[in-house]
């Protein structure tokens, strides 16, 4: 599975489905945290306060992101798709299937996002070099400009929210290991 990243043994993922499979949900909306099953506690009491704080910090950033996207005339998933196109790992081709996986949404939903962004001039489709059936996505100059502004705004917000967010993650991870952030 592709993750958004791993920080202190916690892997941030976009949900594919909402069945419980050893997963700690921290957002009823977009993001959940998947604890690695080999590290999951078998006994003990979860630190609900730490988990609630992490959920709150994630939601604060998501709300900021949603509002910032809408101020630029984009829906949040449109910004996320543009960011995913620009920020794909090296060697990953910007195809609908890869972007659907990165956003953790259905293929047809990704196609609809691409259609809307293409209609508004933010994104374009092009045929692959070797296989003409392959469709690759690319940001237009207009898309690059809007994405740059939003990404810088998001980075600035992360600088403000980052310390509280990191402390919340450490509190959850520390409580799982029987520690508190003060004991670190």
C-alpha positions, 0 to 999 in steps of 0.5 A: 500500500502507498502511504503518505509517509511514516513518522515515528512508526505511524503510517498516514494513509487515505482510507480505502474502506472503513472496515476495522482491520487493526486500524486506529481511525483518527478522522471520520473524514479523510485520514486514518492512522494504520499502526503496524500490526506487529507493534499493536498492543494486545492489552492495555487501555488506549490513551483516548486523550492523546488519540483525540488530540491527534485527531483534532490536530489532523482535522485542524490542518484538513479544515485549513486545507479545505478552506485554502483550496476553496478560496482559490476556487478549487475543491479540496480533492482537486488541490490534492490531485494537483499536488499528487501529480506534481509530487509523485515519487520518482519513477511513478507515471502520472496515470489515473490509476496511480492518482486514484491510489494516492488519493485513495478514491475510486478510478471513476472519481479520479477521472471526474476530478481530472475532467474538471481540472482539465476543463478549467485549464489546470491539467492536461492529458497526453498520450504515452510515448511507447504505448499510445493507449497510456494517458499521462497527466500533466499540470499546465502553467496555470495549474503550476501557478495555483498549486505553487501558491497553495503549497506555499500557503500549506507549508506556512500553516504546517510551520505553525501547526507542526509542533502541536501535530508532532507532539500529538503523534508522539503522545499516541506513539509514546502511550502505545509504548507505555511512555508519555511525551514527558518521559522522552 
